[in-house]
């Protein structure tokens, strides 16, 4: 189990990266390079800093108002093993886990990679799909373009079909 993440930074009390008050971790590195990316500084693979899961958990525990953690980026699925481990720790604290990815759920499942599957199994909500400038819509819940989906992963695992949390 990996214990270290390469991150660009954190926001310790976000209300825009998922329902409730969230501890948002912006991972470092993304190969997608979406036009007008909201976080272009997170794209280089060699940027950011290394941070341990223990340190991130200690910071989360300092805020009793948190409802969950959000993995954003960069691209979280470039570091699925340590994020899966972190997600399990977050759940142990009674918090939920949201994850943003430029990849679709179908693309991630088609990797047939244990670490990717472990992370998918450990998240409660997946916001999937790359940001597409032509699909930009500021009225959407927790996403920037109409092609992106907010997937309730718990319901999706239970039913076997993709269940959206927001369909606006």
N, C-alpha and C positions, 0 to 999 in steps of 0.2 A: 504494500500500500504506500503510495506516494504521500508525503506530508508537506510538500512545498508547492506553491503556485507562483507563477510570474503574473503580477498584476500591474495595472496602470494606476490604480487608486481605488478608494472606497468613498461612498457617501453613507454616513452612519444613521441618517434619519430621512430617507427619501419617501415621498408620497406620490411619485410619478412613475415608479418602476414596478408597479403591481399594487394589488389591494392592500390597504393598511399602511403601517409605518414599516419601512424596509431597510435592511442593511444591504446596500448594493455594492457588489464587488465587480469592478471593471477589469476583466482579465486582459492581459497583453497579448497581442498577435491576432491578425485576421488576414487571410489571403483574398477575401472577396473584393475589397476596395470599392464598395458601393458608391456611386456618384452622389456627392453631397452627404456623405456619412456624417452622422451626428457626433461621432467620437474618432476622428481621423488620427489623433495622437495614439490611439490604442492599436493601430494597424501594424507597425513594425514588430517583427518577432523578437528582436533583440532589445527592445525598449523595456520600460517599467522597472519593477524591483521584485525581488523574491520575498515571499511572505509565508509563514508557516500557518497551517490550519489552527494550531493552538493559539497563536496570536490573534487570528481573525475571530475565533470563538470567544476569546477573552474580551475582545472589544464588543462583540455582540451582547455578551452577558452584562455589560455595563449599562445597557439601556433596557429597562423593564417594560418599556412601551412598544418594543418591536413586536410585529406580528409575523415577520419572516425575513428571509434572505433572498436576494435576487442576484443571479449570475448574469452579467452582461458583458459587453466587450467593446472591442475585440470579439473573438469567437470562442465561447466557452468549450465547444467540442474539440478544440485543439488540446485541451487539458482535461479530458473526461475523468481519468482515474482519481486525481486529487479532488476534483469537484464532487465526484460521487461520494468519496470519503467525508468531505465537508458536509454534503447534504444529509448524510446519515447523522452526523453530529448535531446539525441544526434541528432535525426531527426529534432527537433525544431531548432537546430543550423545549419541545412543544411548539416549535415554529414551522411555518411552511416554506417551500422553496419554489421560486419562479426562475425560469431560465430563458434568456433570449438567444436565438440562434439565427444566423443567416441561411442556414440549411433548413429544408422542410423536414417534417417528421419522417416522411417516406424516404428521403435521402439518408437520414441518420439510421433508420432501421436497415436500409440496404447495405450499410457498411459491414454488417455481420462482425462487429468488433465488440469484444467483451466489455471493455472500458466504456464505450459509447452506450451499450445496452445497460450497463450498471447505472450510468448517469440518468438515462431515460427512465429507468425504474425508480429512481430516487427523487425525481422532481414532481411537484404537484401541478404546475402550470408551465407549459412551453409556449412561448411566443416565437413562431417559426416563419421563415422566409426572409429573403433579402429585402432591404429597403429599396424601393423603386421610386425615383423622383416623380415620374409621370403618374404614379398612383397615390401621391401624397394626399393625406386627408387629416387635418388637425382635429376633426371631431371624433375620431376613433378612440376607443378605450385602449390605452396602454400599447399602442403601436402607431407607426408613422405612415404606413402605406396600406391601401386596401387589399393588396395581395397577401399581407401577413395575417396569420391566424393566432388567436389566443385559445390554446387547447387545454381543456381540463384533462390532465393526464390520468388522474385517478378514475374518472368516469370512462375515459377511453380504454384503460386497461380492463375495467370491469365489463364493459359492453363489447369490446373488440372492434368498435367503430369509433371514428374520430368524433369527439363531443366538444363543441366550442363553448367557451365560457362567455364570450361576447360575440354577438353576430351583427353588431351595428355597422 
